[in-house]
Amino acid sequence: MPLQVGFAAGRQARRAVERNRIRRLLRETYRLHQQPLLELFRPRPDALTLMILYRAQPSQARERIRRDLPEALHRLAMHLQETL
């Protein structure tokens, strides 16, 4: 498996409902934008272990995750492409 990814909601999500909703949003957004990372690591014998942590206010999760996570994944893929 070329990628191992974990998701966490951070301390501000105190209720289980908030934590679960944030983790679902993180997983879904990651799933939609994982392709560049998969393409980088699919032919390699090693793996990338990635932990994605949401640390902002739970009430802003939907907007911020959908806006910021794709950009962060793109920047990570570009950086790894330059260094691998």
N, C-alpha and C positions, 0 to 999 in steps of 0.2 A: 504494500500500500504506500503510494508516494507521499500522501499527506495525512497527517494526524492533526485534527483540529478540536479544540475544546472551547466552550463558551461559558461565560460567567456574567452575572448581572451586577456585581459590585455591591457595596455596602448600603447605598441609598435605597435600593429596592428591598424594603424590609418585609413586606408581605409575600407569601409564597405565590400568590396570583401575579404580582408584579414581576417577580423573578422568572416565573415560567413564561410570561408574555414576552419579556425581554429576550430570554434565550430562544424562544420561537422566532422572533424577529431577526435575531442574529443568525440563526441557522438558515432561515429562508433567504436572507440577503446574501449570505456567504454562498449558498447553493447556486444562486443566480449569477454570481460573479466569480466563481472559482476556476473557470476554464483556463485563464492565462497561467495560473500557478500549477494546475494539473499538467499542462503542456510542458512546462519547464522541468517537472520532476518525473514525469512518466517514463522517459528513457533512462533515468539515472538509477543506480543501485541503492542510493541512500534515500532518506525520507526527510521531509520538513515537518517539524512539530510546531504547531502554532496555537497560541492561546489568545482568544479574543475576549476582551473584558470591556463591558459598558459601564462607565463611571459617572455619567451625568444624571440629571433628574429623571425619574421613571416617567413622569408626565410628558417628557420631551423625547422619549425613546423612539417612537415610530418615525418622527421627522429626522432626528439626528442619525439614526442607524441607516436609514435609506439614503441619506445624503453623504454621510462621512465614511461608512464602511466600504462602499465600492471604490472611492478615491484612495483609501488606505491600502486596499488590496492591489489596486493598480500601481501605486507607488512602490509597494513591496515587490511586485513582479518585475517592475522596471529595475529596481535596485539589484535584485537577485540575478536578473538577466545580465547585468553589467559585471557582476562579481563571479558568476559561475563559469 
